Amino acid sequence: MSSYSQLFNAGELKQGISLLAQQIRDHFAGSDHDFALVGIHQMGVPLAKLLCDELAKSGSRPDFGQLDISMYRDDIGTRNLLPVI
């Protein structure tokens, strides 16, 4: 039995991504500063990609990066599956 529960349906998630992208647009509106979105593996990467795609719809796609922090986690000694480097 899964211990996961659904927090948002697809429409709510899309709406949340759009709202967050709009807030990012508003924050950087009129600014000459470039910015990038960096997703932390595992689930942060797809979120950052979705935000980049949403921001690109307005004509400005930020740089995108990925960060793997698996070797820096405080539970590294208690995990069954360790990352392969």
N, C-alpha and C positions, 0 to 999 in steps of 0.2 A: 504494500500500500504506500502510495506517495505521500510525503509530508508537505508537498507544495500546494499552494492554493492560488487561484487566479486573482490578481489584484485589479487588472484592467482588461477590457476586451480590446479588440484590434482598433476599433474606432476611437476609444478613449486614449489609447496609446499614441495613435497618430495625432490626435488633438493635443496631447501633452507635448509631443515632439515639436509640433508647429508653434505652440505657445513658448516653449523654451527657446526655439530658434528666433522667434520674434523679440524676445527679451534680449538675446545676444545682439541682434541687429540694432535694437534701440540703444543698447549700452555703447556700441561702437559707432553709432551714427555721427557723422561729422568729424570723426577722429581720423588722424593720419597714421594711427598705429595699426600694424598688421597683427594678426593673431592666428593661433593654430589650436586645433582640438586634438588632445592626446587621450586615447582610450587605454585604460589599464586592463590587461588580459584578466579574465576571460570576457565577462559581460560588458565591460566598458568599451571594448573595441566596436562591437556592433552599434552601440548607442552613439558613439562619436561619429561613425560612418553615417548613421541616419541623420544626425544633426548637420553634418557636412552636406549631405544631399539636399536637405531642406533649405539650408542657407544658400546653396547654389541656385535654387529657384529664383532668388532675388538678384542673381547676376554676380554674386561675390562668393566664391568658394574658398574657405579658409584652408590652410595647410593642414594635413592630417598626419598623426603619428600614433605609434603603438608602444606601450611600455609593458615589459614583462617583469613583474616584481616577485616571481615565484621563489627566487633564491634569497629574498630579503624578508620573507614572512616570518612571524614569530612562532608559527606552528610547524615549521619545516621538519622538526624532529618527531612530530607526532603523526605526520601524514603517511598513509600507506603508499601512495603513488607520488614519486618524486619526478620533477621535470628532467627531461633528457637534454643535456647541453652538448 
